[in-house]
Amino acid sequence: MVLFCGIYEAGIISDLILFRSDAAAQFHARQGQRRRRATRSLEIVAPDDTIDRFVDDKFSMNQSDSLNRLALFVREHPRLFVLTGAGVSTESGIPGYRDENGTWRGGQPIQGPAFIRDEQTRKRYWARSLIGWPHFSRAEPNAAHRALAGLEELGHVCHLVTQNVDGLHQRAGSRRVTDLHGRLDRVVCLACRKIVSRSELQCRLEARNQEFAHLEAERAADGDALLESVDFLRLELVDCDECGGILKPDVIFFGETVPVDRVRFSMERLRLSDAVLVVGSSLMVYSGFRFCREAKRLGIAIGAVNLGRTRADEMLDLKVTETCTAALPRLLDEL
């Protein structure tokens, strides 16, 4: 079972949050049409044998051409709303949840209601996290994180919303960041809401569970470990030292909703931007996809740097099919 993913597909707060007035939407639509015409004018200078296709037969570009188009996209849209996913952090040693086709690697992620309701589910989660956390906590920002921080330094990033829970954007130097799905380095008590560090909890877990602390297992997404064939019931849970309540990582599990204020703030930043740039996300989870859907409604241009297909492929004005660590540093150099 993988550790974490975003909001459940039901998207409980999907269409109810802060849509602009029709007049504002029409203005953005007109602006977006002009921007898309500017971006598509690149087809005139593309090589004759370049075929405009996405991965699903929409765009196929050589690396030089794709970099030129991406650089022009950023120049034409200087206030980017950047939306990042697991693909940004894979080269930091943090595995993603999905393959290039957007399908799950392994089983379905843990469900939030099950974690809260069932002690056995909590024991399974914390046993695997106890093994996976040391590696996750040592992950360092990679070239993609640093390039995005560089883009912000140059004034090209209006705001960055990440679906990741690793905090690597901030460690790379990005300042305008919203952690849409929370942070794994924090743990919250579900009763008194006290926050403690995940590192502190690790010490307490290891002290009580020496037989688990020395186990090894394959790494999985977001600090999880593919630990099976053990008796999870033997794990001794650690409760809140303030009130004895249940401790939970301060992230959004499947079956839970992103806090309304967090979504509202991110939507406001989207409406202040000139374009959306999706980086390293298949957008298969609604919590991220919603921003592309709103951008499309407003006529805001959408670009993506991602290996494999995304849920928003039909909405994209530009798609670069490369790894984030390959494309973004070259983009920064080009600008």
N, C-alpha and C positions, 0 to 999 in steps of 0.2 A: 504494500500500500504506500503510495507516495504521500508526502507530508502536507502539501498545501497547494491550493489553487484559488482562483478568485471567486467571485460571487456566483451563486447558483444560477443556472440558465433562466430561471423564471424571471429574473430581473425585476424584482418587486417595485423598485423605484424608477423604472425605466423611463416612461413617457411623462412622468408627473413633475419633472424638475425643470423649472426656469427656462422655458422656451422664450425666445425673443418675440417682440411684436412682429406682425406681418411686414410692416414697413422696414424694420431693421433686417429681417430675413431677405426681403427683396433686394435691399442694398447689397448685402453680402453676396446674393446670387449674381447680381450684375458684376460685382468685383471679381467673383470667382470665374465667370465666363471670360473676362478679359485676361485673367492670370492663366487660365488653361490655354487660351489662344497663344499667349506668349510662350508658354512651355512647349506647346506642340509645334511652334514654328521651328524648333530645332530639327524637325524632320527634313527640312530643306537642306541642311548641311550634313546630314547623316550620310554615311557611305551607301552606295546604291544597293549593296547586298545586305544592308541592315534591315531586318524585318521588325516592324513595331508590333510587339506581342508581350503579354504578361506570361508568367510561367505556364498558365493554362491557355496558351496560344494568344496572349494579348501583347506582351513585349518580350523581345529577346535581343539584348544588346551586348556588344563586346565591352570589355572592361573600360577601355578608354572612352567610348561613347557614353556608357552609363555614368561615369564620373563627370563628364562634361554636362550631361543633363541634370545630374544631381546638384552640381555647383550652380547651374543656372536657376534651378528651382529655388535654391536657398537665396540667391541674389534677388530674384523676383519676389520672394516672400521673406523679408528680413526678420519678421517677428514670428518665430516658429513655436508651435505647441508640440513638444516632443512627447511621444508616448512609447515607453520602452517595455520590453518583456524579457522572458528568460534567455532569449538568444544573445542578449548583451552580456550576460554573466557566464555563459557556458565555458568560455576560454579563461575564466578565473577559477575553473575547476568545479563549478556548481552545475550539475546536470539539469537539463530541462525536462519538462513533463511530456512533451510531444515530439514526434518525429517531423520530417519535412512535409509530410502530408497532413499534419495537424491531428494525428491520431495518438492516443495515449501510449506511452511506454510503460508497460506494467499495468497494475490494477488501478481502479478508480481511487481518487484521493479521499482522505478522511472527511466525514460529514460532521459539521459543527454540532448539530443536535445530538448525534451519537456520542461525541466526545463529552458533552455536558451530562448526558443522561446515563451513560454506561461506564462503570468503573473499569471493566475489562478493556474497553476501547481506550481509555486514558492510559492504562498500564502498557498496552501495546504501543501507543504513540510515544510515551516518555521513554520506554525501553529502547526503541529505535532512535529516538532523538538523542538519548544519552550517548549512543555510539556515533551518530552522525555529526553532532554539534562541534566537536573539536576541529574537524576538517573544515566545516562551514565557517567557523569563527576565524579561521586563519586565511580565508580567501582575500585576495588583494585586487584592487581595481585593475582592469586591463586597458589596452589601447583604446577600446571603444568608449569606456567610461571617461578616460582622460580627454579624448577628442570632443565629447559632448560638453565637458567642462570648458574646453577651449572655445567651442562655439558660443557658449554663454558669455565667456570673457570678451569675445569679439562683438557681442551685442545681438547675436542671431537667435537667441533662445528667449522667448517671452516667458515660458514656463515649461517644466518637465514633470510629467506624471509617470511614475513607474509602477508597474504591476509586480515588481520584484520586492522581496522583503529583506534584502541583504545589506542595505545601506551603503553600497559601493559607489553610488553616484555622489553622495555627500563626501565620502572619503577621497574621491577623485578631485573634489573641488567645486562641484555644482552646488549652487546655493538656492536656486528657485525650484525646489523639488517638493512634490507631494507624494508620499508613500501611500498609494491608493489602497493597498491591501495590508498596511501596517508594517511592523518591524519585528523580525524574529529575535533580535537581541534584547527584547523586552518581554516580560511575563506579567500578566495582570491577574489579580484575584477577582473572581466573578462575584464575590460577596461585597467586599469593602472597597474594591477598585484600586487597592494599593498596587503600585508598579515596582517590580524588582528586576534586576538585570538577569539576563539568561545565564551569564557566566557565574553569578552567585548561586543560581539554582543548580547549575551543573555540579558545583562543589558539594552541595547538599545531596544531590542524587547519587553521586559517586560514593560519598561517605556511607550512604545507606545500602548501596547495591554494588558491592565489590565484585560479585560474580558476573554482573553485566558489564562493569566498567572495562574489563579486559577483553571483551569479545571484539571480533572484527567482522565487518560486513561490507558489501559493495555500497558505494555512495549512491544516493538518490537525490531527488530535487529538494532544495531548501532545507538542508540539514537532516534529512531522513536517511535511513540506512536500510538496506534490504535484508533485515534480520528476520529469519523465520526459524522453524525447527527448535524453538526454545519455549519454555513455559513462562509466558508473560505474567501469569498470575503471581509468580514469585517476586516480581518487582514491588518494592515498597515505595508508594507514592509520597511526595512531599507536598504538604498543604501550606496555606498562608500562615506565616508566623505571627501575623497580627490578629487574625480572627478565625483561623482554621478552615477558611473557605477553599474552594477548588481553584487551582492555578491553571491558567491557560496561556499559551503563547499569544502575544498581542498582534495577531494576524486574523484575516478573514478566511475562515474555512468555507468549503462548499456548504451550501444550505444556509449561509449567513449573508447579510446584506452590508454593503459598504455604508458607513454613516452618512446620513443625508447631507450634513454640513460639508463633509469632505468632497462629495460629488458636486454640490452646489458651487463650492470654491473653484473646483477644477473646471466646471462648465463656464464660470465667469472668465477664467483665464483663457479658455478656448475662444470665447467671443472677442477677446482683445487681440487675438493672433491673426496673422495673414494666411497661415497654412498649418496643416498637421503633418508631422513627420513621424511615421511609425517605425520603430527600430527594434528588430529582434522579437517580434510578436506575431503569432498566427491569428490573434484576435478571436480565438474560438470561444473565449469566455465573454459574456455580455458586458461585464464591468468595464472592459477596455473598449470593446466594439462600439459601445454607446457613443463614444466621442467621435468616431468616424461617421456614425449615422447622423449625429447632430451637425457635424461639419458639412456633410453632404446636403442636409436640409438648408443650411445657411449659404451654400454656394462657396464654402471655403475649400481651397485646393487641398488634396491629400496625396502625399508621397510615402513610400515605404522602402526600407532597406531590410530585406529578410530573405533567408533561404527557404524555398518551398512556398506553398500557397498560403494565403490568408483568407479569413472570412470576408474581408473587405475588398478583395481583388477587383470586383466589378465597379467599385467606387473610386479606384486609384487613378490619379492623373500621371503618376510616375512610379515605377517599381524597379529597384535595383536588386538583383538576385545575387548577392554576395554576403559573406560573413560581415558582421558589424566591425570586427577588428581589422578587416581588410579595407572596407569602404570608407569608414569615418575618418581615420587619420589622413587618408589621401584627400578627402573632401576638405579637411581643415587646411592642409597644405595648399590646396587650389585656391582657397579663399584668401 
